[in-house]
Amino acid sequence: MRARIRDTELYFDVEGSELAIATSHIQQKPVFFVIHGGPGVDHTTCRPVLSPLSEIAQLVYFDHRGHGRSARGNPETYTLDNNVEDLEALRQHLGLERIGLLGFSYGGMVALAYASRYPRHVSQLIPVVTAADSRFLALAQAKLAKDGTPEQQAIAQLLWDGKFESEQQLQDYFQLLGPLYSLTFDLDKSMEAWRRVIFNPEAINQAFGGFLRTYDIRADLPQICAPTLVIGAEQDWICPPQFSEEIAQAIPKAKLGIIPNSGHSVRADAPEKLLELISNFVKGV
């Protein structure tokens, strides 16, 4: 499905019903927008791992502007601010008063920014393996300089500089860096998963070569008033758990869950634990 909003067109898909119909009553489930990471990839990176959550919530997946099946445009418009405003426009397009936000990595940044900008429209907030400011970049660079192979360091320089030139180059980056992202990295399974993904190197260049270098929403986090669960991964190389801890401390009454034995690709390393944390939180709210 497609939504013509603002100056672009977003692709979105829905999994699960909003109404659970039992014999004697109807239960309304929360609606969660699933916000994919990257930038430069698409919403299929969140599927089918999250599908079991459709039993307790209606899941709305979408591709950021310029990503996946959404319309391409001027790369200069591929910004965090536009991603937040696109999310708000999609909420209005679907006629939803309040939405839950489940954001991964960069998607977590979008979720945090949205929740601080539009707090009354957020029912629940779950940022996963993310950070609230640009310090994660320097720490990740230092980690890679210390532990990365020469091949990993070389292709990662394209990330730090925002200089990917092709979709294949971006896919090569994720393959070479796979063992850092995931403790259970399997090249064959990774290749199978990446075949589903539509890559956009312009989008990741715009982020890492531009606006993420000055990204900082720490001062806005106390404005978030929705029930919040912050999830980090114990061995995350690019958004280490200290950033999840800081986010949870800054948001009033936020809960924190650090998943052990997992890297940044928590959906691959610990899917059962991830789903358990999210399900228990959603049911509790």
ZAMI-948295 format. One record per residue (C-alpha): x, y, z; chain; residue number from 1; residue in one letter. Coordinates in steps of 0.1 Angstrom, whole numbers, plus 5000, padded with zeros to 4 digits. Example, Ala and Ser with C-alpha at 12.3 -4.5 7.8 and 13.67 -1.06 7.14 Angstrom:
// ZAMI-948295
<pt <5123,4955,5078>,"A",1,"A">
<pt <5137,4989,5071>,"A",2,"S">
***
This chain:
// ZAMI-948295
<pt <5000,5000,5000>,"A",1,"M">
<pt <5011,5036,4994>,"A",2,"R">
<pt <5005,5069,5010>,"A",3,"A">
<pt <5010,5102,4992>,"A",4,"R">
<pt <5021,5125,5020>,"A",5,"I">
<pt <5039,5158,5022>,"A",6,"R">
<pt <5063,5159,4992>,"A",7,"D">
<pt <5068,5121,4988>,"A",8,"T">
<pt <5051,5087,4987>,"A",9,"E">
<pt <5057,5061,5013>,"A",10,"L">
<pt <5052,5024,5010>,"A",11,"Y">
<pt <5036,5007,5040>,"A",12,"F">
<pt <5023,4973,5049>,"A",13,"D">
<pt <5001,4960,5077>,"A",14,"V">
<pt <5004,4927,5096>,"A",15,"E">
<pt <4977,4916,5120>,"A",16,"G">
<pt <4943,4930,5128>,"A",17,"S">
<pt <4936,4959,5152>,"A",18,"E">
<pt <4905,4942,5165>,"A",19,"L">
<pt <4907,4908,5182>,"A",20,"A">
<pt <4872,4893,5180>,"A",21,"I">
<pt <4864,4867,5207>,"A",22,"A">
<pt <4831,4849,5214>,"A",23,"T">
<pt <4817,4875,5238>,"A",24,"S">
<pt <4837,4906,5232>,"A",25,"H">
<pt <4860,4926,5210>,"A",26,"I">
<pt <4895,4937,5221>,"A",27,"Q">
<pt <4913,4966,5205>,"A",28,"Q">
<pt <4950,4959,5201>,"A",29,"K">
<pt <4976,4987,5200>,"A",30,"P">
<pt <4989,4998,5166>,"A",31,"V">
<pt <5027,4998,5164>,"A",32,"F">
<pt <5047,5015,5137>,"A",33,"F">
<pt <5078,4994,5130>,"A",34,"V">
<pt <5106,5018,5121>,"A",35,"I">
<pt <5135,5002,5102>,"A",36,"H">
<pt <5172,5010,5106>,"A",37,"G">
<pt <5200,5018,5083>,"A",38,"G">
<pt <5196,5042,5067>,"A",39,"P">
<pt <5199,5026,5033>,"A",40,"G">
<pt <5179,4995,5038>,"A",41,"V">
<pt <5141,4988,5041>,"A",42,"D">
<pt <5114,4974,5063>,"A",43,"H">
<pt <5119,4938,5052>,"A",44,"T">
<pt <5149,4937,5075>,"A",45,"T">
<pt <5123,4935,5103>,"A",46,"C">
<pt <5104,4907,5088>,"A",47,"R">
<pt <5095,4879,5095>,"A",48,"P">
<pt <5111,4880,5129>,"A",49,"V">
<pt <5086,4904,5143>,"A",50,"L">
<pt <5055,4886,5129>,"A",51,"S">
<pt <5046,4869,5162>,"A",52,"P">
<pt <5040,4903,5177>,"A",53,"L">
<pt <5010,4906,5154>,"A",54,"S">
<pt <4991,4885,5179>,"A",55,"E">
<pt <4992,4913,5205>,"A",56,"I">
<pt <4994,4944,5182>,"A",57,"A">
<pt <4987,4955,5147>,"A",58,"Q">
<pt <5021,4961,5130>,"A",59,"L">
<pt <5025,4989,5104>,"A",60,"V">
<pt <5057,4985,5085>,"A",61,"Y">
<pt <5069,5013,5062>,"A",62,"F">
<pt <5099,5023,5042>,"A",63,"D">
<pt <5115,5057,5049>,"A",64,"H">
<pt <5114,5082,5020>,"A",65,"R">
<pt <5139,5072,4993>,"A",66,"G">
<pt <5141,5037,5008>,"A",67,"H">
<pt <5128,5003,4996>,"A",68,"G">
<pt <5095,5006,4978>,"A",69,"R">
<pt <5089,5042,4988>,"A",70,"S">
<pt <5095,5070,4962>,"A",71,"A">
<pt <5130,5081,4956>,"A",72,"R">
<pt <5137,5118,4955>,"A",73,"G">
<pt <5164,5144,4962>,"A",74,"N">
<pt <5189,5128,4985>,"A",75,"P">
<pt <5192,5161,5004>,"A",76,"E">
<pt <5157,5154,5017>,"A",77,"T">
<pt <5167,5121,5033>,"A",78,"Y">
<pt <5170,5135,5068>,"A",79,"T">
<pt <5160,5126,5103>,"A",80,"L">
<pt <5137,5156,5105>,"A",81,"D">
<pt <5119,5146,5074>,"A",82,"N">
<pt <5116,5110,5086>,"A",83,"N">
<pt <5100,5122,5118>,"A",84,"V">
<pt <5076,5145,5099>,"A",85,"E">
<pt <5068,5117,5074>,"A",86,"D">
<pt <5059,5094,5103>,"A",87,"L">
<pt <5036,5121,5117>,"A",88,"E">
<pt <5020,5125,5082>,"A",89,"A">
<pt <5015,5087,5079>,"A",90,"L">
<pt <4998,5086,5113>,"A",91,"R">
<pt <4974,5113,5102>,"A",92,"Q">
<pt <4969,5096,5068>,"A",93,"H">
<pt <4958,5064,5086>,"A",94,"L">
<pt <4935,5083,5109>,"A",95,"G">
<pt <4952,5071,5141>,"A",96,"L">
<pt <4951,5092,5173>,"A",97,"E">
<pt <4979,5074,5191>,"A",98,"R">
<pt <5005,5049,5179>,"A",99,"I">
<pt <5031,5027,5194>,"A",100,"G">
<pt <5067,5031,5181>,"A",101,"L">
<pt <5091,5001,5177>,"A",102,"L">
<pt <5123,5014,5162>,"A",103,"G">
<pt <5156,4996,5155>,"A",104,"F">
<pt <5190,5013,5154>,"A",105,"S">
<pt <5185,5044,5132>,"A",106,"Y">
<pt <5148,5037,5134>,"A",107,"G">
<pt <5152,5040,5172>,"A",108,"G">
<pt <5166,5075,5166>,"A",109,"M">
<pt <5135,5084,5145>,"A",110,"V">
<pt <5113,5070,5172>,"A",111,"A">
<pt <5129,5090,5200>,"A",112,"L">
<pt <5128,5122,5180>,"A",113,"A">
<pt <5091,5116,5172>,"A",114,"Y">
<pt <5082,5108,5207>,"A",115,"A">
<pt <5098,5139,5221>,"A",116,"S">
<pt <5082,5161,5193>,"A",117,"R">
<pt <5047,5146,5194>,"A",118,"Y">
<pt <5044,5131,5229>,"A",119,"P">
<pt <5006,5131,5230>,"A",120,"R">
<pt <5004,5109,5199>,"A",121,"H">
<pt <5026,5081,5213>,"A",122,"V">
<pt <5010,5053,5233>,"A",123,"S">
<pt <5041,5032,5238>,"A",124,"Q">
<pt <5078,5036,5228>,"A",125,"L">
<pt <5103,5008,5223>,"A",126,"I">
<pt <5137,5020,5209>,"A",127,"P">
<pt <5161,4991,5203>,"A",128,"V">
<pt <5199,4991,5199>,"A",129,"V">
<pt <5201,5029,5193>,"A",130,"T">
<pt <5217,5061,5206>,"A",131,"A">
<pt <5205,5096,5214>,"A",132,"A">
<pt <5236,5115,5201>,"A",133,"D">
<pt <5265,5112,5177>,"A",134,"S">
<pt <5291,5099,5202>,"A",135,"R">
<pt <5284,5064,5190>,"A",136,"F">
<pt <5303,5072,5158>,"A",137,"L">
<pt <5336,5079,5175>,"A",138,"A">
<pt <5333,5048,5197>,"A",139,"L">
<pt <5324,5026,5168>,"A",140,"A">
<pt <5354,5039,5148>,"A",141,"Q">
<pt <5377,5032,5177>,"A",142,"A">
<pt <5362,4997,5182>,"A",143,"K">
<pt <5368,4989,5145>,"A",144,"L">
<pt <5403,5003,5145>,"A",145,"A">
<pt <5411,4981,5174>,"A",146,"K">
<pt <5393,4948,5165>,"A",147,"D">
<pt <5385,4950,5128>,"A",148,"G">
<pt <5404,4933,5100>,"A",149,"T">
<pt <5421,4955,5074>,"A",150,"P">
<pt <5393,4946,5049>,"A",151,"E">
<pt <5366,4956,5074>,"A",152,"Q">
<pt <5384,4988,5082>,"A",153,"Q">
<pt <5388,4997,5045>,"A",154,"A">
<pt <5351,4992,5036>,"A",155,"I">
<pt <5339,5009,5068>,"A",156,"A">
<pt <5358,5040,5057>,"A",157,"Q">
<pt <5331,5044,5031>,"A",158,"L">
<pt <5305,5044,5059>,"A",159,"L">
<pt <5324,5070,5080>,"A",160,"W">
<pt <5330,5092,5049>,"A",161,"D">
<pt <5295,5088,5034>,"A",162,"G">
<pt <5310,5076,5001>,"A",163,"K">
<pt <5292,5044,4991>,"A",164,"F">
<pt <5289,5044,4953>,"A",165,"E">
<pt <5266,5015,4946>,"A",166,"S">
<pt <5241,4991,4961>,"A",167,"E">
<pt <5266,4963,4957>,"A",168,"Q">
<pt <5292,4982,4977>,"A",169,"Q">
<pt <5267,4987,5005>,"A",170,"L">
<pt <5258,4950,5005>,"A",171,"Q">
<pt <5295,4941,5005>,"A",172,"D">
<pt <5299,4964,5036>,"A",173,"Y">
<pt <5272,4945,5055>,"A",174,"F">
<pt <5287,4911,5045>,"A",175,"Q">
<pt <5322,4920,5056>,"A",176,"L">
<pt <5310,4936,5088>,"A",177,"L">
<pt <5285,4909,5095>,"A",178,"G">
<pt <5306,4891,5122>,"A",179,"P">
<pt <5307,4924,5141>,"A",180,"L">
<pt <5270,4931,5138>,"A",181,"Y">
<pt <5259,4896,5147>,"A",182,"S">
<pt <5275,4870,5170>,"A",183,"L">
<pt <5257,4843,5151>,"A",184,"T">
<pt <5266,4856,5117>,"A",185,"F">
<pt <5261,4831,5089>,"A",186,"D">
<pt <5271,4842,5054>,"A",187,"L">
<pt <5247,4820,5035>,"A",188,"D">
<pt <5217,4831,5057>,"A",189,"K">
<pt <5229,4867,5054>,"A",190,"S">
<pt <5230,4865,5016>,"A",191,"M">
<pt <5195,4850,5015>,"A",192,"E">
<pt <5182,4878,5037>,"A",193,"A">
<pt <5199,4906,5018>,"A",194,"W">
<pt <5183,4894,4985>,"A",195,"R">
<pt <5150,4907,4999>,"A",196,"R">
<pt <5164,4941,5007>,"A",197,"V">
<pt <5164,4971,4984>,"A",198,"I">
<pt <5195,4991,4991>,"A",199,"F">
<pt <5200,5029,4987>,"A",200,"N">
<pt <5236,5041,4992>,"A",201,"P">
<pt <5225,5077,4988>,"A",202,"E">
<pt <5205,5075,5020>,"A",203,"A">
<pt <5232,5060,5042>,"A",204,"I">
<pt <5257,5085,5027>,"A",205,"N">
<pt <5234,5114,5036>,"A",206,"Q">
<pt <5232,5101,5072>,"A",207,"A">
<pt <5267,5091,5081>,"A",208,"F">
<pt <5284,5117,5059>,"A",209,"G">
<pt <5261,5144,5071>,"A",210,"G">
<pt <5234,5148,5097>,"A",211,"F">
<pt <5244,5120,5121>,"A",212,"L">
<pt <5276,5138,5128>,"A",213,"R">
<pt <5257,5165,5147>,"A",214,"T">
<pt <5228,5144,5159>,"A",215,"Y">
<pt <5219,5150,5195>,"A",216,"D">
<pt <5184,5148,5211>,"A",217,"I">
<pt <5195,5141,5246>,"A",218,"R">
<pt <5180,5173,5259>,"A",219,"A">
<pt <5146,5164,5244>,"A",220,"D">
<pt <5142,5130,5260>,"A",221,"L">
<pt <5127,5142,5293>,"A",222,"P">
<pt <5097,5154,5272>,"A",223,"Q">
<pt <5087,5118,5264>,"A",224,"I">
<pt <5058,5108,5285>,"A",225,"C">
<pt <5047,5075,5269>,"A",226,"A">
<pt <5055,5042,5287>,"A",227,"P">
<pt <5089,5033,5274>,"A",228,"T">
<pt <5110,5002,5271>,"A",229,"L">
<pt <5146,5007,5260>,"A",230,"V">
<pt <5164,4976,5247>,"A",231,"I">
<pt <5201,4973,5242>,"A",232,"G">
<pt <5224,4944,5233>,"A",233,"A">
<pt <5253,4934,5255>,"A",234,"E">
<pt <5279,4932,5227>,"A",235,"Q">
<pt <5267,4958,5203>,"A",236,"D">
<pt <5297,4973,5185>,"A",237,"W">
<pt <5281,5004,5170>,"A",238,"I">
<pt <5254,5014,5196>,"A",239,"C">
<pt <5268,4998,5228>,"A",240,"P">
<pt <5245,4993,5258>,"A",241,"P">
<pt <5258,5024,5276>,"A",242,"Q">
<pt <5237,5045,5252>,"A",243,"F">
<pt <5206,5024,5260>,"A",244,"S">
<pt <5212,5030,5297>,"A",245,"E">
<pt <5216,5067,5292>,"A",246,"E">
<pt <5183,5069,5272>,"A",247,"I">
<pt <5164,5049,5298>,"A",248,"A">
<pt <5178,5072,5326>,"A",249,"Q">
<pt <5167,5104,5307>,"A",250,"A">
<pt <5131,5093,5299>,"A",251,"I">
<pt <5107,5095,5329>,"A",252,"P">
<pt <5099,5060,5343>,"A",253,"K">
<pt <5115,5042,5313>,"A",254,"A">
<pt <5123,5005,5317>,"A",255,"K">
<pt <5156,4990,5304>,"A",256,"L">
<pt <5164,4956,5290>,"A",257,"G">
<pt <5199,4946,5280>,"A",258,"I">
<pt <5199,4914,5260>,"A",259,"I">
<pt <5230,4892,5268>,"A",260,"P">
<pt <5250,4873,5242>,"A",261,"N">
<pt <5238,4895,5214>,"A",262,"S">
<pt <5253,4920,5190>,"A",263,"G">
<pt <5237,4949,5171>,"A",264,"H">
<pt <5217,4925,5150>,"A",265,"S">
<pt <5196,4915,5179>,"A",266,"V">
<pt <5168,4901,5157>,"A",267,"R">
<pt <5193,4875,5144>,"A",268,"A">
<pt <5212,4868,5177>,"A",269,"D">
<pt <5184,4867,5202>,"A",270,"A">
<pt <5150,4868,5185>,"A",271,"P">
<pt <5132,4848,5213>,"A",272,"E">
<pt <5145,4871,5240>,"A",273,"K">
<pt <5137,4902,5220>,"A",274,"L">
<pt <5101,4891,5214>,"A",275,"L">
<pt <5097,4881,5250>,"A",276,"E">
<pt <5108,4915,5263>,"A",277,"L">
<pt <5085,4934,5238>,"A",278,"I">
<pt <5055,4911,5244>,"A",279,"S">
<pt <5057,4913,5282>,"A",280,"N">
<pt <5061,4951,5280>,"A",281,"F">
<pt <5031,4956,5256>,"A",282,"V">
<pt <5009,4933,5276>,"A",283,"K">
<pt <5018,4950,5308>,"A",284,"G">
<pt <5009,4984,5294>,"A",285,"V">
***
